[in-house]
Amino acid sequence: MLAALLIKGISPGPEFVSTHPDIFGASSSASWSATCCSHLAHPVIRLWVKLLAVPFDLLFPSVLVLICVGGLHDPYLGPGHLLVLFFGCVGTACGCSLETPRRC
């Protein structure tokens, strides 16, 4: 943050709050929101760990269904299902395998 301020020609110091209140407000609100998000995400760690125990054969199709529903949801996006299909084909062409991952 200090380097970004110096690159933009803003000198941090005691007068920073009075000379650039908009930048100070944005940086302080970003810091507070990051702190709040980390405190809210901490109790959910158990849920994410339990999600790892779901078998791949069940998790993969459910993720695909959620992606397709999300692609169809936005009416302003246009043909969202075609975009999902396009990027799915691009991912498959790039070497993403649909096989079950190997277990160690």
C-alpha positions in Angstrom: 0.0 0.0 0.0 2.8 2.3 0.9 4.5 1.7 -2.5 1.3 2.3 -4.4 0.8 5.7 -2.6 4.4 6.7 -3.4 4.1 5.7 -7.1 1.0 7.9 -7.4 2.8 10.8 -5.8 0.9 10.8 -2.5 3.1 11.1 0.6 1.8 9.1 3.5 2.2 10.7 6.8 0.3 12.7 9.5 -1.4 14.9 6.9 -2.6 12.0 4.7 -6.0 11.9 6.4 -6.7 15.6 5.9 -5.3 15.9 2.4 -6.7 12.7 0.9 -9.8 11.7 2.9 -11.3 9.7 0.0 -8.3 7.5 -0.3 -8.0 7.1 3.5 -11.7 6.1 3.7 -11.4 3.6 0.9 -8.3 2.0 2.4 -9.7 1.8 5.9 -13.0 0.4 4.7 -11.2 -2.2 2.6 -9.2 -3.2 5.7 -12.3 -3.5 7.8 -14.1 -5.5 5.2 -11.2 -7.9 4.9 -11.1 -8.4 8.6 -14.9 -9.0 8.8 -14.8 -11.5 5.9 -12.0 -13.4 7.6 -13.9 -13.6 10.8 -17.1 -14.7 9.1 -15.3 -17.3 7.0 -13.5 -18.9 10.0 -16.5 -20.9 11.4 -17.2 -22.2 7.9 -13.9 -24.1 7.7 -15.5 -27.2 9.1 -18.1 -27.1 6.3 -15.4 -26.9 3.7 -13.5 -29.8 5.2 -16.7 -31.9 5.3 -17.2 -31.0 1.6 -13.9 -32.7 0.9 -15.3 -36.0 2.1 -18.0 -36.0 -0.6 -17.1 -38.6 -3.3 -15.9 -37.2 -6.6 -18.6 -39.1 -8.5 -21.3 -37.2 -6.6 -19.5 -33.9 -6.3 -18.6 -33.4 -10.0 -22.1 -33.8 -11.5 -23.6 -31.5 -8.8 -21.0 -28.8 -9.6 -21.8 -29.1 -13.3 -25.5 -28.7 -12.6 -24.9 -25.6 -10.5 -22.7 -24.1 -13.2 -25.4 -24.7 -15.8 -28.1 -23.2 -13.6 -25.8 -20.2 -13.0 -25.2 -19.8 -16.8 -29.0 -19.8 -17.4 -29.8 -17.5 -14.5 -28.6 -14.1 -15.8 -31.1 -12.7 -18.3 -28.8 -9.9 -19.3 -26.0 -12.2 -20.3 -27.7 -13.5 -23.3 -27.2 -17.1 -24.2 -25.5 -18.1 -21.0 -25.8 -21.8 -21.6 -23.8 -21.4 -24.8 -21.1 -19.6 -23.0 -20.9 -22.4 -20.4 -20.8 -24.9 -23.2 -18.1 -22.9 -25.1 -15.8 -22.6 -22.0 -16.4 -26.2 -21.1 -15.2 -27.2 -24.6 -12.2 -24.9 -24.3 -11.3 -26.4 -20.9 -11.6 -29.9 -22.3 -9.5 -29.0 -25.3 -6.8 -27.5 -23.0 -6.3 -30.9 -21.4 -8.7 -30.8 -18.4 -9.6 -34.4 -17.8 -13.1 -35.5 -16.8 -11.6 -38.7 -15.3 -11.8 -39.4 -11.6 -8.6 -38.1 -10.0 -6.1 -40.7 -8.8 -6.1 -41.5 -5.1 -2.8 -41.6 -3.3 
